Amino acid sequence: MVNAGGRVLCKVMEKTEEGYLLRYTSVPPGYDSWIRERRLNI
């Protein structure tokens, strides 16, 4: 889970040399732009 002031739930799909490939399963309204702006690498 990524805490961005709300609940953004994701599942790790694959580990790569650069980080992890995530599939977001629950994204509250407005958070899609938050995710795109940061290009989160967890």
C-alpha positions, -999 to 999 in steps of 0.1 A, spaced: 0 0 0 12 35 -8 1 61 17 -6 93 -2 -30 109 23 -55 82 14 -55 46 4 -40 36 -29 -38 -2 -32 -15 -20 -56 -2 -55 -63 35 -62 -72 34 -79 -106 70 -83 -114 105 -73 -101 129 -58 -126 164 -43 -124 148 -8 -122 124 -17 -95 89 -32 -94 60 -33 -118 28 -25 -99 -8 -29 -108 -30 -4 -90 -62 -21 -77 -78 8 -58 -72 44 -67 -94 72 -52 -105 100 -75 -77 124 -82 -49 101 -73 -42 89 -108 -25 122 -115 -5 119 -83 8 85 -94 17 96 -129 35 127 -116 57 107 -93 61 76 -115 64 57 -82 93 31 -80 87 11 -49 
